[in-house]
Each structure stands twice: as C-alpha cells, then as structure tokens.
C-alpha cells in the first residue's frame, strides 16, 4: 500500500557515486538521514541579468522576442503596450500579482511532488541496495568479524590440528612430508571459507599431571589445545594431521543448517562413524575429526577427557604399559568415549542407568578393558540414534547432544570416510561423495583433490613446510597460520 505521506529513506551513509549525506543522531543514537533542504534540491538556475536588462529565454534575443520587464517580474507579450485579449493591458499590476501567485503555487506543488517521488525512489534503492551501498555498520552486521580469507561466515569457526613431537626424542621427531599437503588443504579451505586455522605444536601438560607415559604421545595434547581455544569460537572443527577435505566448496555451516532444519537444537558434538548401516547400534568411532560446539556441555566433555588424561585409577586407565610404546588403549580415543558417557550421565541422569561409564577395578587398579564392552554404555543411553541427514536425522531425538555421521552418499556426504582401515566393498563408491577423508597415503587421493590443491598453491600462495630452523610454517594469501 502506498504511503500517503512523503517519506525519505532509512539510515544511509553513502550512495553509489554520490557525495556522503551528513547524518544526524536520533534519540536512540541511530544515524538519521535528514530530508533534503531547499538548498539541496537541484533546480535550473534563474537566468542572470545582462547589464541591468533581463536575459531572454533560450533561443531568443532582446531584439527579436516581444517580452518586457514589469514591476511584477518577467512578463511576455507580443509588443510593448499591445493589449491582451478582452482589452486588458499587460501592465495590469493587480492581475499580474494574482497570476504570479498562482504560477508560484503551481511550481511549488510540482517541486514537492518531484521531491516526494525522488525520496520514494531513493528509499527503494536503499532497501534493495547491495552491500557496498549500505552503511558500514549494517554491512559489518551482515558478515563476520573473523579475520582472513576471501569468504564470509556469520558463525565463528576454527579448524584445529595438533602435532606435538615427543619430548626428549633424539633426533627430534619431524612430521612426515606427505602430511604437508593435508595441512595446505585445510589452510586453503579455511582461507576460502574465512575460518581460522590453528596448528598447535605446544606441549600442554604441566607439573600438575602425573608422569604417565601416554602424555608424551602427541594425540593427547589435543585435549588441552581444545580447552584453551573453545571459548573463543562458536565451533571448533578438530582434524588430525592426516585428515583432508575433498569438497572444499562445502562450508561447515551446511551441517549445522541441516541439523537446524530438522529441529536438532541441542547438538554439541558431531562425530564420524567407522561402521555405518550394517551396525546401527555400534557407536564407537575413531576421533580423527569432530565438530565441537562452544557450550557448557562441551566444556564438561573436555573436563572429563582431561580427567582421563590424569589417570582414573591408581595404576592408570585401561592398562599400564611400562615400555613406553604407543598402544591405542593408552591413547586419547577411549578418553573421549569415557568423557561422552560421563557428561551424558551428568546432564541426563533420568535416561541412563546409574554410573553408566567404565569404573576402576579394585583388584587390578585399572579400568577393565572391554569388560563389559564399552559400546554397551552407549547402548544404555535411551533412544540414542545414529544419523546426520535425511530420514536418519529425522529419527534422531531433537535434544540428543551427539550426532553420528551417515555414510557418504549421492545426496549427502556425511562428515568423513576413514580410508586408513576398514575398507569395504562400497568404499570406492562412497569415496566419490565423501566430504572429507582420513587418509595417510597421498597416492590414493582423488584427482579433484590434487587439482584443487595445486590451485590453492598457485592462486592463493598456500604453503606448509619446515623452515631452516626446523619450525613448521603455514600460510595462505595474506594469512600466516604458523
């Protein structure tokens, strides 16, 4: 419905190819664009006088055009003194005053009408203007404050990877050269999507931690790295060094939008799956990648995970190994499972049996290894359901805090495909659609990954390598990540 009153545009600081209009401040502090004053209305200038004589209209001259200068302004007639129709002379002052008043009134109405039309058009331009024509404040609100890259993201997302060489190793342990392409892939993805990429190489366990040998394994440092940064972002996407993204054009937010579409409003941890449809009640997974939300729930997971790092039992956790060699049951992997069980029990005590998490054995002083099977604790959680898209996601309880990924398919990609082990007959088909891979062997990368990797290097100058001092350097475009 058209507004019966003349209205100007909303807040505006700049108009394309125009001069900035000064902004006033309203009672609430908002910028207010003033209506144009008379001085701002562009009209054709009044013809100047020539040596005391009026300037003739365009296309005429003083001698050729029959017009005169009367006390009431410029009056036009055929010749001086020739009467107009009905015998009235041109010099009638009272009649000319009335005519002049009518003329100026009509001109005034036309000016107001044109002004209203112009303001309505300007208002329409502002409402539909692209970002470069909006005010700076509005434009900032419509994008992110995250630094770096060429894309835009309203959600503050960081991608985190960790590599911490064991202490005391001689010679020092260096990262495998083939992993540098994995790092460049994630740095380029972060640059394109305008995420923050964090590559942390810090030993994180201080003197307050017992001297458990497993704390010298690089993987455990991810717990402290996550704790130190999670509250700076909305989400942290943790990825192992041998994890890389096949579909770098798909944003992390696309997963979040899908959860929101299906009313999954309580998601705090998005997880990969090693076993898919054939094992619907198998919940154990490899934590080579996961998406963690900044929330009280996630902070509790990190707390219990850190407790596991300190040792839950007098002699350790799952088993005590004295030789210092890496064993998966001394890795951080069981620690995350434990932390998820403890946190769920604390937040949803009415949905699980009491103490639904592994307990210390008083005789051995350790946690029983798979007795009962750890997956049983997940199965004890009421209605815990796997699925991250489509009908599978629809079946997930709306307040379930954990989302377990679907396997990659033609319609949805899932989180990732583990190609380091567990190869199945449909692995090759799933590889075509997977969002990302857990893969150590670069020779098995799909051609599209290698193609875009080279483009990241040539177009954006992405790099990852050891410098002369033995430090890892990572960057992309104008961003230096390490």
Secondary structure, 3 states (H helix, E strand, C coil): CCCCCCCCCCCCCCCCCCCCCCEEECCCCCEEECCCCHHHCCCCCCCCCECCECCCCCCCCCCCCCEEEECCEEEECCCCCCCCHHHCCCCCHHHHHHHHHHHHHHHHHHHHHHHHHHHHHHHHHHHCCCHHHCCHHHHHHCCCCCCCCCCCCCCCEEEEEECCCCCCCCCCCCCCCCHHHHHHHHHHHHHHHCCEEEEECCCCCCCCCCCCHHHHCHHHHHHHHHHHHHHHCCEEEEECCCEEECCCCCCCHHHHHHHHHCCCCCCCEEECCCCCHHHCCCCCCCCCEEEEECCHHHHHHHHHHHHHHHCCECCECCCCCCCCCCCHHHCCHHHHHHHHHHHHHHHCHHHCCCCCCCCECCCCCCECCCCCCCHHHHHCCCCCCCCCCHHHHHCCCCCCCEEECCCCCCCCCCCCEECCCCCCCCHHHHHHHCCEEECCCHHHCCHHHHHHHHHHHHHHCCEEEECCCCCEEEEECCEECC
